[in-house]
Structure formats: C-alpha cells, structure tokens
C-alpha cells in the first residue's frame, strides 16, 4: 500500500491538470461520471494515503489500497482494472485496481487535516492528546492509526520505531513522555526523509529495519513478527529497541 510520501508524489504528477476541464470520464467505479464532464479540476489535495480531485460541484476520492496504481496520458493496464479515467484537453489520468468514490464538497471540511503527518497543518500536540487517550494501545497500532498519523504505513512504522529504540508491542501508556514526543517527531521526520529518498530512487538503500534480517547497530538477528491488531509485519531488534 503506498504511504503518504508516495501519494505526495502522485499529487505532484497530477498537478498539470489543475485548471483544465474534463472532456471525457469513464471507468468501472460505481458512481455517475457524466456530471464531471465539463467541470474544471480546481485542486488536487492529499490526506495521508488518500487523494482528492476537487471540482466545482463535487470531489473524487482516490485510495490506491494495496495494489492500486495510476498512469498519466496513457493506459498501461487492461481495461477491466480501470476504475476511472479522466481526459482533459492536454492529456489524461488513469486509476487502476483502487477505491474511487465521489464525495460532496462538504465532506472535505469534515476531514481532520491536522492529522496528516506531511501537511503544513500537522498538529503534534493534537497527536499527543490522542496518544494519551489510548494507554493500552500498542505503539505499532498507534503509528498505523490514520486518525492519529495519517499517511504512515508499515515501512514508516518499522523505521520510526527503530530510530527511537522502541519495540512495536510496547504500550503507549508505558512510554516515557520523552519517547512519546520522539515517536511523534520521527513519524513526521521520517516521512519527509522517505519522500526525499523516493525522489532519488534510493529509498530501500536507507532501510535500517524494514525487511532487514540483521541489526545495523549490534549485528544481532532482527525479529520478524506480525504485531498489533492488524497483524502487520514488524522488524525490530530485541537488544536496541526496548519493550515498554
């Protein structure tokens, strides 16, 4: 599943279509696409792992899920996986094997934009309040909770926990205040590192824990385990990451 930084890159790739009118709309997404023909794309907004194509009278929400993809100006996959295509005077955008829904403009005002770790509106104090309200939650679940850290996925989770030296099954209520603040800060810091490395095509070279087998600090074998309520893969060092 693409994480927040990858969605930021998608937004940048879609930006040239802003200000253009839709000339054709098709695909097997389950909503009426005809009303979007003739509408102007006003803005591309992102919230964590979601992208919003904002038009005059409505918006389209795109979530790539686990295996979704997109292309610009040319179709690259079989039509049966095409959820949505929007054609403009100067090209087109195509979305495959993903969730595509039409939403009312009012829906955008209900989103907690301050929960997006890569947004200028990100509010670390609000994130801390949310963490404090879930003392029995594992830190691995907290990082993956899109209501707290929108945009954080499994890669960021594993790398953040390695950076701050905390095991994924630690409970939020047991974390010292300093570690809780480190958790919040590094969720944002690593997301921007992720974006930088993704642009440079060197992201995997910088992974310290995710999918690795040996700890780069002590040389001990890393633990690979499904953790949390979501049973997502965690990679961590029992020696250099503390269980709280």
C-alpha positions as CSV (number, residue, x, y, z in Angstrom):
1,X,0.0,0.0,0.0
2,X,1.5,3.4,-1.0
3,X,2.3,5.5,2.0
4,X,1.8,9.3,2.4
5,X,5.1,10.3,0.7
6,X,4.2,8.3,-2.4
7,X,0.8,10.0,-2.5
8,X,2.5,13.4,-2.4
9,X,4.5,12.4,-5.5
10,X,1.3,11.3,-7.2
11,X,-0.2,14.7,-6.4
12,X,2.8,16.4,-8.0
13,X,2.4,14.3,-11.1
14,X,-1.4,15.2,-11.4
15,X,-0.8,18.9,-10.8
16,X,-0.5,19.9,-14.5
17,X,-4.2,19.0,-14.9
18,X,-5.3,21.7,-12.4
19,X,-7.2,24.4,-14.3
20,X,-8.3,22.1,-17.1
21,X,-11.8,20.9,-18.0
22,X,-12.8,17.3,-18.2
23,X,-13.7,16.3,-21.7
24,X,-14.3,12.6,-21.1
25,X,-14.9,10.4,-18.0
26,X,-15.1,6.6,-17.9
27,X,-14.2,3.5,-15.9
28,X,-16.0,0.9,-13.7
29,X,-16.0,3.0,-10.5
30,X,-19.6,2.8,-9.1
31,X,-20.8,6.4,-9.5
32,X,-22.1,8.6,-12.2
33,X,-19.1,10.1,-14.0
34,X,-21.0,12.1,-16.6
35,X,-21.6,15.1,-14.3
36,X,-17.8,15.6,-14.1
37,X,-17.6,16.2,-17.9
38,X,-17.2,19.9,-18.4
39,X,-16.1,20.6,-14.9
40,X,-12.7,22.2,-14.1
41,X,-10.2,20.5,-11.8
42,X,-9.7,23.2,-9.2
43,X,-7.2,21.4,-6.9
44,X,-5.5,18.2,-6.0
45,X,-5.5,17.6,-2.2
46,X,-4.0,14.8,-0.3
47,X,-4.8,13.4,3.2
48,X,-2.5,10.7,4.2
49,X,-3.0,7.8,1.8
50,X,-6.0,9.5,0.1
51,X,-6.1,11.8,-2.9
52,X,-8.9,14.2,-3.6
53,X,-9.6,15.6,-7.1
54,X,-11.6,18.8,-6.3
55,X,-14.0,20.1,-8.9
56,X,-16.6,22.9,-8.8
57,X,-19.6,20.8,-7.6
58,X,-18.0,17.6,-6.2
59,X,-14.8,15.8,-5.5
60,X,-13.4,12.4,-6.3
61,X,-11.6,10.4,-3.6
62,X,-8.8,8.1,-4.7
63,X,-7.4,5.4,-2.4
64,X,-4.8,3.1,-4.1
65,X,-5.4,0.4,-1.4
66,X,-2.8,-2.5,-1.5
67,X,-2.3,-2.9,-5.3
68,X,-3.7,0.3,-6.9
69,X,-1.8,2.3,-9.5
70,X,-2.2,5.2,-11.8
71,X,-0.8,6.5,-15.1
72,X,-0.8,9.7,-16.9
73,X,-1.5,10.3,-20.6
74,X,-1.6,6.5,-21.5
75,X,-3.3,3.4,-20.3
76,X,-0.9,0.8,-19.2
77,X,-3.2,-1.9,-17.8
78,X,-6.2,-4.0,-19.0
79,X,-9.4,-2.1,-19.2
80,X,-11.1,-4.4,-16.6
81,X,-8.9,-3.0,-13.8
82,X,-9.6,0.6,-14.9
83,X,-11.6,2.3,-12.1
84,X,-11.5,5.8,-13.6
85,X,-10.1,7.7,-16.5
86,X,-10.4,11.5,-16.8
87,X,-9.5,13.0,-20.1
88,X,-8.5,16.7,-20.4
89,X,-7.5,18.8,-23.4
90,X,-3.9,18.2,-22.6
91,X,-3.8,14.5,-21.6
92,X,-5.5,12.2,-19.2
93,X,-5.2,10.4,-15.9
94,X,-6.0,6.8,-15.3
95,X,-6.5,4.9,-12.0
96,X,-6.5,1.1,-11.7
97,X,-7.4,-1.5,-9.0
98,X,-8.2,1.1,-6.4
99,X,-11.1,2.7,-4.5
100,X,-12.7,5.6,-6.3
101,X,-15.7,7.4,-4.8
102,X,-17.4,10.7,-5.5
103,X,-17.9,12.9,-2.4
104,X,-19.7,16.2,-1.7
105,X,-17.5,19.3,-1.3
106,X,-18.8,19.5,2.3
107,X,-17.1,16.2,3.1
108,X,-13.7,17.9,2.7
109,X,-14.5,20.2,5.6
110,X,-15.1,17.2,7.9
111,X,-11.5,15.9,7.5
112,X,-9.1,16.4,10.3
113,X,-6.3,17.8,8.1
114,X,-4.1,18.4,11.2
115,X,-3.7,14.6,11.5
116,X,-1.7,14.4,8.2
117,X,2.0,14.0,9.1
118,X,3.1,15.6,5.9
119,X,0.7,18.6,5.9
120,X,1.6,22.1,6.9
121,X,-1.4,21.9,9.2
122,X,0.1,18.9,11.1
123,X,-0.5,19.4,14.8
124,X,1.9,17.4,17.0
125,X,0.1,18.5,20.2
126,X,-3.2,17.1,19.0
127,X,-1.4,13.8,18.1
128,X,0.0,13.7,21.7
129,X,-3.5,14.1,23.1
130,X,-4.8,11.2,21.0
131,X,-1.9,9.0,22.1
132,X,-2.5,9.8,25.8
133,X,-6.2,8.8,25.4
134,X,-5.2,5.2,24.3
135,X,-2.8,4.0,27.1
136,X,-3.5,0.3,26.3
137,X,-2.8,0.6,22.5
138,X,0.5,-0.8,21.1
139,X,2.8,1.7,19.5
140,X,2.7,-0.3,16.3
141,X,-1.1,0.2,16.1
142,X,-0.9,3.8,17.1
143,X,1.5,4.6,14.2
144,X,-0.7,2.8,11.7
145,X,-3.9,4.6,13.0
146,X,-4.8,7.0,10.3
147,X,-6.8,9.2,12.7
148,X,-3.5,9.9,14.6
149,X,-0.8,9.6,12.0
150,X,-2.5,9.9,8.6
151,X,-0.1,8.8,5.9
152,X,2.0,6.5,8.0
153,X,2.3,2.9,6.7
154,X,4.2,-0.2,7.6
155,X,7.6,0.9,6.2
156,X,7.5,4.2,8.2
157,X,6.2,2.4,11.3
158,X,9.2,0.0,11.3
159,X,11.8,2.6,10.6
160,X,10.4,5.1,13.1
161,X,10.4,2.5,15.9
162,X,14.0,1.5,15.1
163,X,15.1,5.2,15.1
164,X,13.7,5.8,18.5
165,X,14.6,2.4,20.0
166,X,11.1,1.2,20.9
167,X,9.7,-2.3,20.3
168,X,6.4,-2.4,18.3
169,X,4.4,-4.2,21.1
170,X,5.2,-1.5,23.7
171,X,2.1,0.1,25.2
172,X,1.5,3.8,24.8
173,X,0.7,4.2,28.5
174,X,4.2,2.8,29.4
175,X,6.1,5.1,27.1
176,X,8.1,7.9,28.9
177,X,7.0,11.4,27.9
178,X,10.3,11.9,26.1
179,X,9.8,8.7,24.0
180,X,6.2,9.7,23.2
181,X,7.4,13.0,21.8
182,X,10.2,11.2,19.8
183,X,7.5,9.0,18.3
184,X,5.5,12.0,17.2
185,X,8.5,13.9,15.9
186,X,10.1,11.0,14.0
187,X,6.8,10.0,12.3
188,X,6.9,13.3,10.5
189,X,10.7,13.5,10.1
190,X,10.9,10.0,8.6
191,X,8.0,10.7,6.2
192,X,9.9,13.6,4.7
193,X,13.1,11.5,4.5
194,X,11.1,8.9,2.8
195,X,9.9,11.5,0.2
196,X,13.4,12.7,-0.4
197,X,14.8,9.2,-0.9
198,X,11.8,8.2,-3.0
199,X,12.5,11.1,-5.4
200,X,16.1,10.0,-5.6
201,X,15.2,6.3,-6.2
202,X,17.2,5.2,-3.2
203,X,14.5,4.6,-0.5
204,X,15.3,0.9,0.0
205,X,19.0,1.6,0.4
206,X,18.2,3.6,3.5
207,X,16.0,1.0,5.3
208,X,17.6,0.1,8.6
209,X,14.9,-2.4,9.9
210,X,12.1,-2.9,7.4
211,X,12.6,-6.3,5.6
212,X,16.2,-6.5,7.0
213,X,17.5,-9.5,8.8
214,X,20.4,-8.1,10.7
215,X,20.5,-5.1,13.1
216,X,22.8,-2.4,11.7
217,X,23.7,-1.3,15.2
218,X,24.6,-4.5,17.1
219,X,24.7,-7.2,14.3
220,X,22.1,-9.3,16.1
221,X,19.4,-11.0,14.1
222,X,16.2,-8.9,13.8
223,X,12.9,-10.3,14.9
224,X,10.3,-10.6,12.2
225,X,6.8,-10.8,13.6
226,X,3.2,-9.9,12.9
227,X,2.2,-7.4,15.6
228,X,-0.8,-5.4,16.7
229,X,-4.5,-5.8,16.0
230,X,-3.8,-5.5,12.2
231,X,-1.1,-8.3,12.4
232,X,1.2,-6.3,10.1
233,X,4.8,-7.3,9.7
234,X,7.2,-5.8,12.2
235,X,11.0,-5.9,12.0
236,X,12.9,-5.0,15.2
237,X,15.9,-5.6,17.4
238,X,15.3,-7.0,20.9
239,X,18.6,-5.5,22.0
240,X,18.5,-2.0,20.6
241,X,14.7,-1.5,20.9
242,X,13.2,-1.5,24.3
243,X,9.9,-3.1,25.2
244,X,7.9,-0.7,27.4
